[in-house]
Amino acid sequence: MQTYQAETYDVIVVGAGHAGSEAALAAARMGCKTMLLTINLDMVAFMPCNPSVGGPAKGVVVREIDALGGEMGHNIDKTYIQMRMLNTGKGPAVRALRAQADKYAYQTEMKHTIEREENLVLRQGIVEELVVEEGICKGVITSTGAIYHSKTVVITAGTALRGEIIIGELKYSSGPNNSQPSIGLANSLKNLGFEISRFKTGTPPRVKSSTIDYTVTAEQPGDQKPNHFSFSTPDSQYNLNQLSCWLTYTNEKTHQIIQENLHRAPMFTGIVEGVGARYCPSIEDKIVRFSDKPRHQLFLEPEGAETEEVYVQGLSTSLPEDVQRDVLHSIAGLEQVEMMRTGYAIEYDVVTPHQLRPTLETKLIQNLYTAGQTNGTSGYEEAAGQGLIAGINAALNVQKKAPFVMKRNDGYIGVMIDDLVTKGTNEPYRLLTSRAEYRLILRHDNADLRLTEKGHEMGLVKEAQYQTFLMKKQEVEAEIARLQTIRLKPTAEIQAFLEAKGSAQLKDGILASEFLKRPEVSYEELQQFLPELATSLAKRVIEQVEIQMKYEGYIRKAEEKVAKMKRMEAKKIPTNIDYQAINGLATEARQKLAKIQPETLAQASRISGVNPADVSILMVYVEQGKIAKTTSKS
């Protein structure tokens, strides 16, 4: 009788959304034999919600993914139908690149990338159970009874995890876009002892483009000036044949229809149990919470170049189908619109993130990682960023190397993960620029300078890309050094230029670097006054020189704060500490510290309910080695 031999892998990734795609590609590219399991091969990197990538904070994450050697930036650069730089009138810390994706091209291109990747097996299957022995995850079991062994497992199940779709009074078991839900895996996680929360998100209806009256809406075109998410995409590949989005608004009639049907709205009738996203509320929630607003913005966003479907951004809803149709027909430009897909809400299970380490490995089960919406976040970018970190750490674990932890000063991905594991979240977490205390140094333009070295060290950034990065870095440093040695005299030409700009005239000579710090002077304008021109510099080199010069003082202050925090990050807290035995700690601090199990004093200082006095007491115990030994982790 032939004995069945289970397949064995270094890393198994469960779920092939944005988190799973990045996790699997990272692990495979780092040399690990990897399998990516998905419920449906036709939904790899699918965009069930907004067909876009980037925006405030999120766009920085995509650049960080690219700088570390991830795929999202490359993929959107190949498949966008519109590209726009947001907040161009503001400082570089809040500028944000956003792309409208061709959702079908995006998922197809990502699937092809995964299929072509060496060391990576893509397979369709529903994971029902985790194989756990003595607190160590050793594989998965699928619905067909197949057993796959592995050294590490990454769960990126997204909204499929015990997903339920809600439309009006209708509620049924389903993953996003009527795909199959993942019920067995959800039960397995619960049975293993994980604390599970229930969250909710939603989508708006999709409408047929040819039935929209665009003449009464405002056009939102893309940029003609080249911009890309990936640092390696050349300007020559910029797509000028872009599709426009269109702006319209709700009105009093819209609001009246919704008000009259609130008794049929699931979120007000008790049908919806999960906690929804604060920063992406449904239209019925907006009407109730902001009843003083006469209208709300709606963006009509094409879902692709080869489809009639248009996404009505801002109209997320779980109202009954007939009410959704009436709401659409009350809006300017949509009076005769044909609804192609009904909007819906979806509830799903979440592994509350305080149960994770900064590596995204679970504290409860060794060698098990979770990422994406499974950890309580919302958004493709947040998911992809976590997936990349989880995949990297799963691979490093297999290779018995030190883990990779992104700090808050390293990037927005670090801010997000620290927020999740230190503070937790009681609602779908969304990245915002205001969450980053070091946002002046966490800009979209310098993500490569912050992270490419690290990506190269781990084997994710290819040598050609790394050499291009080094050349850029050298050119930036050389040009800054050059500007710091050239002195400009108060010539008639310069004085006339400053007068025309409304800027104070020179009283004496000034370094070119200081002259460039004036807000009204650009790098290009400065060149006309220099005795010799710089060698031909790329646009991104010039951008970096100008930003580093103009914001030098502010950047230096931010870096001083980072240095201070790094000293606290270096103070590790032993895993065997007994917080109950430390005299002087407040009761709340003891409870929170025992729950979160911070790894450093810096992380402890960020826990809600742990005040500076508690941190000071803890610091004394750590530095003096006064640690109460326990038989197990608190």
C-alpha positions in Angstrom: 0.0 0.0 0.0 1.4 3.4 -1.0 1.8 5.9 1.8 0.7 9.5 1.1 3.6 11.9 1.5 2.6 15.4 2.5 4.2 18.3 0.7 6.6 20.3 2.7 7.5 24.0 2.4 9.5 26.7 4.2 6.6 29.2 4.2 2.9 28.8 3.5 0.9 31.9 3.0 -2.9 31.5 3.3 -4.8 34.1 1.3 -3.7 35.8 -1.9 -5.0 39.3 -1.5 -2.6 42.3 -1.3 -1.1 41.1 2.0 -0.7 37.5 0.8 0.8 38.4 -2.5 3.5 40.5 -0.9 4.2 38.0 1.8 4.6 35.1 -0.6 6.7 37.0 -3.1 9.0 38.3 -0.3 9.6 34.8 1.1 10.2 33.3 -2.3 12.6 36.0 -3.3 14.6 35.5 -0.1 15.2 31.9 -1.2 12.4 30.1 0.7 10.3 27.3 -0.8 6.9 29.0 -0.6 3.3 28.1 -1.3 0.5 30.6 -1.7 -2.9 29.1 -1.0 -6.0 31.0 -2.1 -9.7 30.2 -2.1 -10.0 31.3 -5.8 -7.2 31.7 -8.3 -9.3 34.3 -10.1 -9.1 36.7 -7.2 -5.4 37.0 -6.6 -4.8 40.7 -5.6 -8.4 41.4 -6.3 -9.8 44.9 -5.5 -13.2 44.3 -4.0 -13.5 47.9 -2.9 -12.0 51.2 -4.3 -10.0 50.5 -7.5 -7.1 52.8 -6.5 -3.7 52.7 -4.9 -2.1 55.5 -2.8 -3.3 58.7 -1.3 -2.2 60.5 1.9 0.0 58.2 4.0 -1.0 55.2 1.9 1.0 56.4 -1.0 4.1 56.6 1.2 3.5 53.0 2.2 3.6 51.9 -1.5 6.9 53.7 -2.0 8.2 52.0 1.2 7.1 48.6 -0.1 9.0 49.3 -3.4 12.1 50.5 -1.6 12.2 47.3 0.4 11.9 45.2 -2.8 8.1 44.6 -2.7 5.8 44.4 -5.7 2.8 46.8 -5.3 4.6 49.8 -6.8 5.8 47.9 -9.8 2.3 46.4 -10.4 0.4 49.7 -10.2 2.9 51.4 -12.5 2.1 48.8 -15.1 -1.7 48.9 -14.8 -2.9 52.4 -13.8 -5.4 54.4 -15.8 -4.8 57.6 -14.0 -2.0 59.1 -11.8 -2.3 62.2 -9.7 -0.1 63.9 -7.1 -2.3 65.2 -4.3 -1.6 68.2 -2.0 0.9 69.8 -4.4 0.3 73.2 -2.8 1.5 71.8 0.6 4.8 70.7 2.0 6.6 67.5 0.9 5.6 65.7 4.2 1.9 65.6 3.1 2.2 65.3 -0.6 0.7 62.0 -1.8 0.7 60.1 -5.1 -2.5 58.3 -6.0 -3.3 56.1 -8.9 -6.6 54.9 -10.3 -6.1 51.2 -11.1 -7.5 49.1 -13.9 -8.7 46.6 -11.4 -8.7 43.6 -13.8 -5.3 44.4 -15.3 -3.9 44.9 -11.8 -5.0 41.5 -10.5 -4.0 39.7 -13.8 -0.5 41.3 -13.8 0.1 40.4 -10.1 -1.1 36.8 -10.7 1.4 36.5 -13.6 4.2 37.9 -11.5 3.4 35.3 -8.8 3.2 32.5 -11.3 6.6 33.3 -12.8 8.3 33.6 -9.4 11.0 31.0 -8.7 10.5 29.1 -5.4 6.7 30.0 -5.3 3.8 27.6 -5.8 0.4 29.2 -6.3 -2.5 26.8 -5.5 -6.3 27.0 -5.1 -7.6 25.6 -1.8 -9.5 26.4 1.3 -7.5 26.1 4.5 -9.7 24.6 7.2 -7.3 24.0 10.1 -3.8 24.9 11.3 -1.5 22.1 12.3 -0.1 23.1 15.7 2.0 20.9 17.9 3.2 22.0 21.4 2.5 25.6 20.6 4.3 25.6 17.2 2.6 26.0 13.9 3.7 23.3 11.5 1.4 23.4 8.6 -2.2 23.6 7.3 -5.1 21.2 6.4 -7.4 22.1 3.5 -11.1 21.3 2.9 -10.1 18.4 0.6 -8.1 16.8 3.4 -4.7 17.7 1.9 -2.0 18.3 4.6 0.8 20.7 3.8 3.8 20.9 6.3 5.8 24.0 6.7 8.3 25.7 9.0 6.2 28.9 9.1 2.7 30.0 8.2 1.4 33.4 7.3 -2.4 34.1 7.6 -3.7 36.8 5.3 -7.4 35.8 5.0 -8.8 39.4 4.8 -12.5 39.8 4.9 -13.1 36.2 3.9 -12.5 35.1 7.5 -16.0 34.1 8.5 -17.3 36.8 6.2 -20.9 37.7 5.9 -22.4 40.0 3.3 -25.3 42.3 4.3 -27.7 44.1 1.9 -30.9 45.4 3.6 -32.5 42.6 5.6 -30.4 40.0 3.7 -27.4 38.5 5.4 -25.5 35.5 4.1 -22.2 33.8 4.5 -19.7 35.0 1.9 -16.3 36.5 1.2 -15.8 39.7 -0.7 -17.6 40.0 -4.1 -19.6 36.8 -3.4 -16.6 34.6 -3.1 -16.4 31.7 -0.7 -15.9 32.6 3.0 -13.2 31.0 5.2 -15.1 29.5 8.1 -13.0 26.5 9.1 -9.8 28.7 9.5 -11.8 31.2 11.6 -12.9 28.4 13.9 -9.4 27.0 14.1 -8.0 30.3 15.2 -10.7 30.7 17.8 -10.2 27.1 19.1 -6.4 27.8 19.4 -7.3 30.5 22.0 -6.9 33.7 19.9 -9.0 36.7 21.0 -11.3 37.5 18.0 -13.1 40.7 17.2 -15.8 41.4 14.6 -15.3 44.3 12.1 -17.3 45.6 9.2 -16.4 47.4 6.0 -18.5 48.1 2.9 -18.6 49.0 -0.8 -20.8 51.4 -2.9 -22.9 50.3 -5.9 -21.2 50.1 -9.3 -23.0 51.9 -12.2 -22.8 51.7 -16.0 -20.6 54.5 -17.5 -22.7 55.0 -20.7 -25.8 55.8 -18.6 -24.0 58.7 -16.7 -24.6 62.3 -17.8 -21.0 63.5 -17.4 -21.9 67.0 -18.6 -23.3 68.0 -15.2 -20.3 66.6 -13.2 -16.8 68.1 -12.8 -13.9 66.4 -14.5 -10.9 65.2 -12.4 -8.1 64.5 -15.0 -4.8 62.8 -14.3 -1.4 64.6 -14.3 0.6 65.1 -17.5 3.8 65.4 -15.5 5.4 62.0 -15.0 5.3 60.3 -11.6 5.6 56.7 -10.5 5.2 54.6 -7.4 8.3 52.5 -8.1 11.7 54.2 -8.0 12.8 52.0 -10.9 10.0 52.9 -13.3 11.5 55.3 -16.0 9.6 58.5 -17.0 9.6 57.2 -20.6 6.9 54.6 -19.5 4.5 57.2 -18.1 1.0 56.7 -19.5 -0.4 60.0 -20.9 -3.5 58.2 -22.3 -5.3 58.4 -18.9 -9.0 58.2 -18.0 -10.7 60.9 -16.0 -12.6 60.6 -12.8 -15.7 62.8 -12.2 -17.0 64.7 -9.2 -20.7 65.0 -8.2 -22.6 65.5 -4.9 -25.4 64.2 -2.9 -28.2 66.7 -2.3 -31.3 67.3 -0.1 -33.4 64.8 -2.1 -30.7 62.1 -1.6 -30.6 62.8 2.1 -34.4 62.7 2.4 -34.5 59.3 0.7 -32.0 57.9 3.1 -33.6 59.5 6.2 -37.0 58.0 5.2 -35.4 54.5 4.9 -33.2 54.4 8.0 -35.6 51.9 9.5 -34.5 49.5 6.7 -30.7 50.3 7.2 -28.9 47.2 8.6 -26.5 49.4 10.7 -29.4 50.9 12.5 -31.7 47.9 12.8 -29.2 45.7 14.6 -28.4 43.4 11.7 -24.8 44.8 11.5 -22.9 43.6 14.5 -19.3 44.4 13.4 -17.5 47.7 14.1 -17.2 49.9 11.0 -14.4 52.2 9.8 -14.5 55.7 11.3 -12.7 57.3 8.3 -14.7 55.5 5.6 -18.3 55.6 6.9 -21.3 54.5 4.9 -23.5 57.1 3.3 -26.3 56.4 5.7 -23.9 56.9 8.6 -22.7 60.2 7.1 -26.2 61.5 6.7 -27.0 60.8 10.4 -23.6 61.9 11.9 -23.3 65.0 9.7 -27.0 66.0 9.4 -25.9 69.7 9.1 -24.1 69.0 5.8 -26.3 69.8 2.8 -24.2 67.6 0.5 -21.3 65.1 0.3 -18.7 64.6 -2.4 -19.0 61.6 -4.7 -16.3 60.6 -7.1 -17.2 58.5 -10.2 -14.1 56.3 -10.8 -13.8 54.0 -13.8 -12.9 50.4 -12.8 -10.8 49.8 -15.9 -10.2 50.6 -19.6 -12.2 47.5 -20.8 -15.3 47.7 -18.6 -18.3 50.0 -18.3 -18.4 49.6 -14.5 -17.9 52.8 -12.5 -17.2 52.9 -8.8 -19.2 55.5 -6.9 -16.7 56.6 -4.3 -18.3 58.1 -1.2 -21.6 56.1 -1.5 -20.7 53.0 0.5 -23.9 51.5 1.7 -25.8 48.4 2.9 -29.3 49.8 2.3 -31.8 47.6 0.4 -31.3 47.4 -3.3 -34.4 49.4 -4.2 -33.3 52.3 -1.9 -29.8 52.2 -3.4 -31.4 52.7 -6.9 -33.5 55.6 -5.7 -30.5 57.2 -4.0 -28.5 57.0 -7.2 -31.2 58.5 -9.3 -31.4 61.5 -7.0 -27.8 62.5 -7.8 -26.8 65.0 -10.5 -25.5 63.0 -13.5 -27.0 59.7 -12.3 -30.7 60.4 -12.9 -30.9 57.7 -15.5 -28.0 55.6 -14.4 -28.1 51.8 -14.5 -26.9 50.1 -11.4 -24.7 47.1 -12.3 -23.7 45.9 -8.8 -25.4 46.5 -5.5 -23.4 48.0 -2.7 -23.0 45.9 0.4 -21.5 45.7 3.9 -19.3 42.7 4.9 -18.5 41.6 8.4 -15.5 39.5 9.2 -13.3 38.1 12.0 -10.1 39.9 13.2 -7.3 38.6 15.3 -7.0 41.5 17.8 -3.5 42.8 17.1 -2.2 43.1 20.7 -1.6 39.3 20.4 1.2 40.0 17.9 4.9 40.8 18.1 6.4 43.7 16.1 7.5 41.0 13.6 3.8 40.1 13.1 4.4 36.6 14.6 1.7 35.7 17.1 2.6 35.5 20.8 0.4 32.5 21.3 1.6 30.2 18.5 5.3 30.1 17.5 6.1 30.4 13.7 2.6 31.7 12.9 2.2 35.2 11.4 -0.8 37.2 10.5 -1.1 40.3 8.2 -3.6 42.6 6.5 -7.2 42.9 7.4 -6.9 39.8 9.6 -5.0 42.2 11.9 -7.7 44.8 11.9 -6.6 47.2 9.2 -8.4 48.6 6.2 -6.9 49.4 2.8 -4.9 47.5 0.2 -1.8 49.5 1.0 -1.9 48.8 4.8 -2.4 45.1 4.0 0.5 45.0 1.5 2.9 46.7 3.9 2.1 44.2 6.6 2.2 41.3 4.2 5.7 42.3 3.1 7.0 42.5 6.7 5.3 39.2 7.7 6.8 37.4 4.6 10.2 38.8 5.4 10.1 37.7 9.0 8.8 34.3 8.1 11.7 33.8 5.7 14.2 35.2 8.3 12.8 32.7 10.8 13.3 29.8 8.5 16.9 31.0 7.8 17.5 31.3 11.5 18.4 35.0 11.1 17.6 38.0 13.3 14.0 39.3 12.7 13.4 42.6 10.8 11.4 45.2 12.8 10.5 48.5 11.3 10.5 51.3 13.8 8.3 54.3 13.8 11.1 56.5 12.5 11.8 54.0 9.7 8.5 54.4 7.9 4.8 54.5 7.9 4.7 50.7 7.8 6.6 50.9 11.2 4.1 53.4 12.5 1.2 51.2 11.6 2.6 48.0 13.0 3.6 49.7 16.2 0.2 51.2 16.6 -1.4 47.8 16.1 0.7 45.8 18.5 1.1 48.5 21.1 -2.2 50.3 21.1 -4.5 47.7 19.4 -7.5 48.9 17.5 -11.3 48.7 18.2 -12.2 49.6 14.7 -10.8 49.1 11.2 -7.4 50.9 11.3 -6.5 53.4 8.6 -3.1 55.1 8.2 -3.2 58.9 8.4 -0.3 61.3 8.2 -1.2 62.6 11.7 -0.4 59.2 13.1 3.3 59.7 12.3 5.2 62.0 14.7 8.2 61.9 12.4 6.3 62.6 9.2 8.8 65.2 8.0 11.4 62.5 7.6 8.9 59.8 6.4 8.1 61.4 3.1 7.2 59.7 -0.2 10.2 61.2 -1.9 12.9 59.7 0.4 11.5 56.1 1.0 14.4 54.7 -1.1 17.0 56.6 1.0 15.4 55.2 4.2 14.9 51.6 3.2 16.7 50.4 0.1 19.8 49.5 2.0 17.7 47.2 4.3 15.9 45.7 1.3 19.3 44.9 -0.3 20.7 43.4 2.8 17.8 40.9 3.0 18.2 40.0 -0.7 14.9 41.6 -1.9 16.4 44.6 -3.8 18.1 43.3 -6.9 21.7 44.4 -7.6 20.9 46.6 -10.6 18.2 48.5 -8.7 20.7 48.8 -5.8 23.4 50.3 -7.9 20.9 52.8 -9.4 20.0 53.8 -5.9 23.7 54.2 -4.8 24.3 56.5 -7.9 21.3 58.6 -6.9 22.4 58.9 -3.3 25.9 59.9 -4.4 24.6 62.5 -6.8 22.4 64.1 -4.1 25.3 64.2 -1.6 27.7 65.6 -4.2 25.3 68.4 -5.3 24.5 69.4 -1.7 28.2 69.6 -1.0 28.7 71.7 -4.1 26.0 74.2 -3.2 27.6 74.5 0.3 30.9 75.7 -1.3 29.6 78.2 -3.8 29.2 81.8 -2.6 26.8 84.2 -4.5 27.5 88.0 -4.5 24.7 90.6 -4.4 24.9 91.4 -8.1 22.4 93.6 -9.9 21.0 90.5 -11.6 20.4 88.7 -8.3 18.9 91.8 -6.6 16.5 92.4 -9.6 15.5 88.7 -9.3 14.8 89.0 -5.6 12.9 92.2 -6.1 10.6 90.6 -8.7 10.0 87.7 -6.2 9.2 90.1 -3.4 12.1 88.7 -1.4 14.6 90.5 0.8 17.6 91.7 -1.2 21.2 90.5 -0.3 23.3 92.8 1.9 26.4 90.6 1.5 27.5 87.4 -0.1 25.6 84.2 0.6 26.2 80.5 0.1 24.1 78.9 -2.7 22.8 76.4 -0.2 21.4 79.2 2.0 20.0 81.1 -1.0 18.1 77.9 -2.0 16.5 77.8 1.5 14.4 80.8 0.6 10.8 79.5 -0.1 10.4 81.6 -3.3 13.7 80.3 -4.9 13.6 77.0 -6.8 16.6 74.8 -7.7 16.1 75.6 -11.4 16.1 79.3 -10.7 19.2 79.1 -8.6 21.2 77.6 -11.5 21.2 80.8 -13.5 23.3 82.5 -10.8 25.9 79.8 -10.3 29.4 80.1 -12.0 29.1 76.6 -13.3 26.1 74.4 -13.9 25.7 71.0 -12.3 26.1 67.9 -14.4 22.8 66.8 -15.8 20.8 65.6 -12.8 17.7 63.4 -12.8 14.4 64.9 -11.6 14.4 62.8 -8.4 17.9 63.9 -7.5 17.0 67.6 -7.9 13.8 67.0 -5.8 15.9 65.5 -3.1 18.5 68.2 -3.1 15.9 70.9 -2.9 13.9 69.3 -0.1 16.9 68.5 2.0 18.2 72.1 1.7 15.0 73.9 2.3 13.9 71.9 5.3 17.4 71.2 6.7 16.7 72.8 10.1 13.3 71.1 10.6 14.7 67.7 9.5 17.6 68.1 11.9 15.2 68.7 14.8 13.2 65.7 13.8 16.3 63.5 13.7 17.3 64.7 17.2 13.9 63.4 18.5 14.5 60.1 16.6 18.0 59.7 18.3 16.4 60.2 21.7 13.7 57.6 21.0 16.3 55.2 19.7 18.0 55.2 23.1 14.8 54.0 24.6 14.3 51.5 21.8 17.7 50.0 22.7 16.5 49.3 26.3 15.0 45.8 26.0 12.5 44.4 28.5 13.1 40.8 29.4 10.3 38.4 28.5 10.2 36.9 32.0 9.4 40.1 33.8 6.6 39.9 36.4 4.8 43.3 36.3 2.8 42.4 39.4 6.0 42.2 41.5 7.2 45.7 40.5 6.4 48.2 43.4 5.0 51.6 42.4 3.4 50.7 39.1 -0.2 51.9 38.7 -2.8 49.1 38.5 -3.8 50.0 35.0 -0.1 50.1 33.9 0.4 46.5 35.3 -2.6 45.2 33.4 -1.7 46.9 30.1 2.0 45.9 30.3 1.1 42.3 31.1 -1.3 42.3 28.1 0.9 43.9 25.5 4.2 42.5 26.7 6.3 45.4 25.2 9.7 44.5 24.0 11.4 47.8 24.7 11.0 50.8 27.1 10.0 52.9 24.1 7.2 50.6 23.2 6.1 50.5 26.8 5.9 54.3 26.9 3.4 54.3 24.0 0.9 52.1 25.6 -2.3 53.8 26.6 -2.6 53.9 30.4 1.1 53.7 31.0 2.2 57.1 32.2 5.8 58.6 32.4 6.1 57.7 36.1 5.4 54.0 35.3 8.0 54.1 32.6 10.6 55.6 35.0 10.0 52.9 37.5 10.2 50.2 34.9 13.4 51.7 33.6 15.0 51.4 37.0 14.1 47.8 37.3 15.4 47.0 33.8 18.7 48.9 34.1 19.4 47.4 37.6 18.4 44.0 36.6 15.7 43.8 39.3 13.5 41.5 37.3 11.1 39.2 39.2 11.6 35.8 37.7 8.5 33.8 36.7 8.0 30.3 35.3 6.3 31.6 32.2 5.6 34.8 30.3 3.1 37.1 32.0 
